[in-house]
Amino acid sequence: IACKVVSERCLRLGYPCFQDYAYRHDTVVPAINCGLRVGTHPRPYQVAAVEASAKFGKCRSGVLVLPCGAGKTLVGVMMVAAVKRRTLIVCAGSVSVTQWKTQILDFATLGAPTALRNSSKGAATLNNNNDSPQIAPVGSAPSTLSGEDGSTYKPVRTGIQRIAVVTSKEKTAITEDTDIVITTYTMLGVAKKLLDRLSAQVRASQKGSAGTKATHTGGVSDEVPLEAIFAANTTMSPSSRSKLQMFNPFGLVVLDEVHVVPAEYFKDALSSLKTKATIGLTATFVREDHRIESLHHLIGAKLYDVGWQELAKSGYLARVMCVEVNCPITREFGLEYTSKQKLLEAGRRLRVEEGGAARRSDTGNSRMHDTTPMLVMLAAANPNKMKTVLQLVAAHRSDKVLLFCDHILLLKVYAQLLNCPVVSGETSHKDRLMIFSDFQAVGGKSCNIICISRVGDVSVNLPSANVVIQVSSHGGSRRQEAQRLGRVLRPKDSVAIIGARQKALAGSFPTTSESEWLRGVLDRGDAADANAYFYSLVTEFSVEVPYATRRSEFLVDQGYPFYAVLAPPPTQAPPTAFKAKLESSGYSMHARSAAQQRSGSSTINRPQKAMAPVAIPDAAVDDIWSVEWQLRFLARIISGWEIKFFAASTAEAEAYVSHSATTLVTGDMAPLGSKRMREADDSGDAFDRSHVGIPMLASPAAVTKAEVKAEDTAVAPTSIAALSGLVLADDVVYHEL
C-alpha cells in the first residue's frame, strides 16, 4: 500500500515509477513447473507482448492492451509460464473463470515443482535432483503414501489438480500443491471483507489478553498474519479458508479486464494482495469517469499496445464493418416520448427558476419531472427497431447473431419475437454454458441467435459469432461499444461467410425501397471483404443520438470502418418462409443438444416471474405491425416504470421522515440522498433512484406497491372504486385499454 502511495505521488510530480520483479532469484514465493505445450504456437504480437513485461529474468508490472479476439488469455498463460511462480488470476465473472481454467490446460502443462523419480508403486518420490520430472498418474491420491521400504512420500499432482478455483459456486481447497488460483473480482471483494472482519476480531482479542491499549502504528504493521487468524478460528469452514488464502504471497497476479480495477470496491480489495508483479490485460484502455489514469500507480504503465488494423491486415482478426442504423419512431411511441420530454423540460425550467433548490409539496417536487430514464426506455423500445431487427436477421439468417439489449424487459420481448434463448443476470452459470455450447455448434439443433444483456460485454468467448445487433446500450460508454464489437473480431472464414450472405440476400424481405438501405450496406465495395458485422440501432431525434455519436467517434478513432444509414420501417411483415424459419428448430430455444438431453436440464425454458402488474404482450412476427399490440406494449412499459417510480418514491419519503426525526434528536445533519442515506434504504427495488424525488404520496403509493407484490398473477385484483380513491400527482398518466 505504501509503495502505491509513493508511486502515485511520483507520477504526479512527473517521475513515474516502475516495479520490477527478479523472479529467478525469489526465495519466498514457491516456484511452479509450468511450460507451454508442444502444440502451442503463439503469434508474433503475443510473444512481443510477453517480452514487453518478462525478459532477462525480470518481470515489470504494467498493462498489456490487445484488441478483443487477439488472444489475451494465451498471453496471460505465457506470462505464467515465463515467470514460473505461484500465480493468482482475477477474472470478471464465473464464465471467464471457466474459460481461463480450460485454456490453461489446453495451452500449458503443470507438473510438480521439483524433480521426481519413479517408485516401485508407480507413484513418485521427491528428491533434490535438477533433472526433468518423470510423473506417473496417481489420480486423487491422499496427502502421503507409504512405500515398500516403509518410507513415506507425497503423491504427484499434475494438471488440473494444481489449479484452484474460488468463486461463488466453487471453492477449491488451496494447498501447498496449488500453483494457480483463479477467482473473480467480486469474490476478491467478499474475501477482503472477511479478512477485515476476522482481523478486527483478532486485534480485539489481543488487546483484551494484553490488558493494555495497543498503539496504532498504521500501515502494514497493523496487518494480522493469516496464521494468527487461522489459529483464532479453528472451526473455520473450508470455503472461508480458501477465501483468506488468496491473500498469501503470490509471485504474479494477472488481472483480466483490468479496466474495472479503478472502481473503489475492487481497488480496496486488490490493495491487500501480496504480490511481486501485477499484469493487467484489457482491450479497452478507457473509462468514462477518467479513472483509467489511476492504473498507472495501481498496476503500472501501459507496456504494450497493438491496434486492430494491424492485426486485421495480418489475418489475425476479422474484418468488421460497423453500421449505425437510424430508425424513425412510431406514432404511438412518438406521442408518449414527446409528452415525457415536455415534462422533463418543465422540470428543468422549474429548477432554474428556483435556483437549484428542491421544492417539496403534496404533489411532488422538481426532481419528479426528471423523466430521462423513461425517455431512454421509450427510445430503446421503439417497435420500428424490432422491424429492423427482423430485416437484419433475414439478411444474416445463415450467420451467428448476438443481439445486445440493456433492458431486460425488451430482451425477453426480442427473445419471444426471434424464438431464441436469453442470457442475462437471471441465467444460471450452467444454463449459460449450455446456451453458449449450442451457439458454437454447427447444423442440426444448433442455436444461431442469442439475446444477451450486458453480462455478455466482457469475458465471453464465442468465436463463431460474426454479427452483433445492438438494440440499446449504456449511454455513451465507449468501453461497452468496443467490448461488444470485440465479440465478432475472432478470425472468420471469409469465403464461407460472403457466400452465405449473398445467398441470404436473394431470399430476404421483398425487394422494395424499404429494404434498399440494407442491400446498399451489404453490397458496398468495401463490404465485400468484410466477414463480420456490427449494427447499432438508434432511434431518430431521441436521447440515443448524442450517445451514439460519442460511441461512433470512438470507433472511427480506432480505425474501424463506420457508416450511418437511415432505415425506413417496412410496412409489411416478412415472407411466410422466413417466419417458418424462425419457428423451426434452427432458431428455437426449445431445441436441445444431445448433451443437454442427457443431462436432463430444462432450466433454460423455465417460466419467468411477472416483473410488473401488466403482463408482457406475446410477441409474434406479425404482431409488431399491429397498432393494438404496440399500444399494449407501450402500456406495459409506462405502467411498469410508474409503479417502480412510486415504490422508490415511497421508500425515499419514509427515509426522509426518519432522517428528519433523527436530525431533531441527534443533530446529525447527513444530507438527504447521500451515500449513507442510500445504503440505509433497504427496499430491495432495483430501480435507479438517481432520478427519483420525494413526493409525499405514502398512502396511494402503498396501494400501488401492494399491486406489484402480487407474484402469482400478472395483474393484481383491484376494484375500480379503490383506484378512483387514489390521490396522485397531476403529471402521472395511467394507460387503460
WOKA-V718492 format. One record per backbone hydrogen bond with DSSP energy under -0.5 kcal/mol. CO is the residue of the C=O (numbers start at 1). NH is the residue of the N-H. Records with the same first field share a line. If there is no record, write none. Layout:
CO=NH / NH
This chain:
1=5
2=6
3=7
4=8
5=9
6=10
7=11
8=12
9=13
10=15
11=14
18=20
19=61
20=22
21=23 / 59
22=25
23=26
30=86
32=34
33=111
35=109
37=40
39=41
40=42
43=46 / 47
44=48
45=49
46=50
47=51
48=52
50=53 / 54
53=55 / 60
55=58
57=24
58=55
59=21
62=280
63=65 / 303 / 304
64=66 / 282
65=306
67=70
71=75
72=76
73=77
74=78
75=79
76=80
77=81
78=82
79=83
80=84
84=32
86=251 / 252
87=181
88=254
89=183
90=256
91=185
93=97
94=98
95=99
96=100
97=101
98=102
99=103
100=104
101=105
102=106
103=107
104=108
107=37
109=35
110=159
111=33
115=127
116=134
117=125
119=122
123=119
125=117
129=115
133=135
139=141
142=155
145=153
147=150
151=147
153=145
158=161
159=162
160=163
162=179 / 180
164=182
165=172
166=184
170=167
173=175
175=178
177=179
179=87
180=164
181=89
182=166
183=91
184=188
185=189
186=190
187=191
188=192
189=193
190=194
191=195
192=196
193=197
194=198
195=199
196=200
197=201
198=202
199=203
200=204
201=205
202=206
203=207
204=208
205=209
206=210
207=211 / 212
212=214
215=217
218=221
219=222
220=223
223=225
225=229
226=230
227=231
228=232
229=233
233=236
237=241
238=242
239=243
240=244
241=245
243=246
244=247
245=248
250=276
251=277
252=88
253=255 / 279
254=90 / 256
255=258 / 281
257=260
258=261
260=263
263=267
264=268
265=269
266=270
267=271
269=272
270=273
273=275
274=250
277=253
278=62
279=255
280=64
281=257 / 258
282=66
284=286
287=290
290=293
291=294
292=295
293=296
294=297 / 298
295=299 / 300
301=63 / 303
304=65
307=311
308=312
309=313
310=314
311=316 / 317
312=315
316=491
318=320
319=531 / 532
320=561
321=534
322=563
323=325 / 536
324=326 / 565
325=327 / 538
326=567
327=540
330=334
331=335
332=336
333=337
334=338
335=339
336=340
337=341
338=342
339=343
340=344
341=345
342=346
343=347
344=348
345=349
346=350
347=351
348=352
349=353
350=354
351=356
352=355
354=357
358=360
361=696
364=361
365=368
366=369
367=370
369=371
371=375
372=376
373=377
374=378
375=379
376=380
377=381
379=382
382=385 / 386
383=387
384=388
385=389
386=390
387=391
388=392
389=393
390=394
391=395
392=396
394=397
396=399
399=401
400=466 / 467
401=450
402=404 / 469
403=452
404=471 / 472
406=408
407=411
408=412
409=413
410=414
411=415
412=416
413=417
414=418
415=419 / 420
421=451
422=424
423=453
424=427
428=432
429=433
430=434
431=435
432=436
433=437
434=438
435=439
436=440
437=441
438=447
443=446
448=401
449=421
450=403 / 452
451=423
452=405
453=456
454=457
459=461
460=462
462=465
466=533
467=402
468=470 / 535
469=404 / 471
470=537
473=475
474=477
476=478
477=481
478=482
479=483
480=484
481=485
482=486
484=487
485=488
486=489
489=318
492=494
493=497
494=498
495=499
496=500
497=501
498=502
499=503
500=504
501=505
502=506
503=507
504=507
505=508
510=512
512=515 / 516
515=519
516=520
517=521
518=522
519=523
521=524
524=528
525=528
526=529
527=530
532=321
533=468
534=323
535=470 / 537
536=325
538=327
539=542
542=545
543=547
544=548
545=549
546=550
547=551
548=552
549=553
550=554
551=555
552=556
553=557
554=558
555=560
556=559
561=322
563=324
565=326 / 567
566=568
567=328
575=579
576=580
577=581
578=582
579=583
580=584
581=584 / 587
584=587
586=448
588=591
590=592
593=597
594=598
595=599
596=600 / 601
602=605
603=606
613=615
618=620
620=624
622=625
623=626
626=630
627=631
628=632
629=633
630=634
631=635
632=636
633=637
634=638
635=639
636=640
637=641
638=642
639=643
640=644
641=645
642=646
643=647
644=648
645=649
646=650
647=651
648=652
649=653
650=654
651=655
652=656
653=657
654=658
655=659
656=660
657=661
658=662
659=663
660=664
661=665
662=666 / 667 / 668
663=667
667=669
671=674
674=678
675=679
676=680
677=681
678=681
680=682
687=689
688=691
689=692
695=697
697=701
698=702
699=703
700=704
701=705
702=706
703=707
704=708
705=709
707=710
709=711
716=718
719=723
720=724
721=725
722=725
723=726
726=728
729=732
